[in-house]
Structures are given as structure tokens and as C-alpha cells.
Amino acid sequence: MGFNELIQSDKPVLVDFYATWCGPCKTQAPMLEELAGRVGDSAKIIKIDIDKNPKVADQYQVRSVPTLVVFKRGKVVWRQSGVVPTNQLQKVLQQFA
């Protein structure tokens, strides 16, 4: 399944644009795992390595990592760069659920 198919969901899809060499991305990773446990099936969480998927990163003009983007039915509904706390991300996803 391609990226465009993944973001066409009726449920919110949180995409974490990250890089393996990025320190803040390593901080964000366990928060996303915790978030996945909290939201269960009400949302999807996808990690996109910008070095392995440069076209997708360019398409969404990702200039810094981590950049977190929430899609709903293929449209960007929320976006923020930098580390975002689990509680804040959970509120964002609930807003679009």
C-alpha cells in the first residue's frame, strides 16, 4: 500500500516524518508508541523515514525532523515540527476522530 492510500482513512492518520540520525526523533519515538497504545483503533500512526522516502518528505515540504502531520481523508488537518508530548498528540487525534 502506498503513502497516498494510507492517508485516505476516515480515521485520523498521524505521520511522523523522522530520520535515524535525529536526536529529537529518538525522544519522540517512545511517546508515539505510548500514544498508539492509548488511541488503539481510533487512529493510525505511521513513521516515515525522510532519508528513505525523500519524495514524500518533499511533497509535504518537511524541512526539519521530527515533523508530525495529521491527515484525514488525505488532507492535512494539523501539523507541527519538533517533539510533541503524548498528551497533546492524543488531544489532537481525538479532535479529528
C-alpha positions, 0 to 999 in steps of 0.5 A: 500500500502506498503513502497516498492510500494510507492517508485516505482513512476516515480515521485520523492518520498521524505521520511522523516524518523522522530520520535515524540520525535525529536526536529529537526523533529518538525522544519522540519515538517512545511517546508515539508508541505510548500514544498508539497504545492509548488511541488503539483503533481510533487512529493510525500512526505511521513513521516515515523515514525522510532519508528513505522516502525523500519524495514524500518528505518533499511533497509535504515540504518537511524541512526539519525532523521530527515533523508530525502531520495529521491527515484525514481523508488525505488532507492535512488537518494539523501539523507541527515540527519538533517533539510533541508530548503524548498528551497533546498528540492524543488531544489532537487525534481525538479532535479529528476522530 
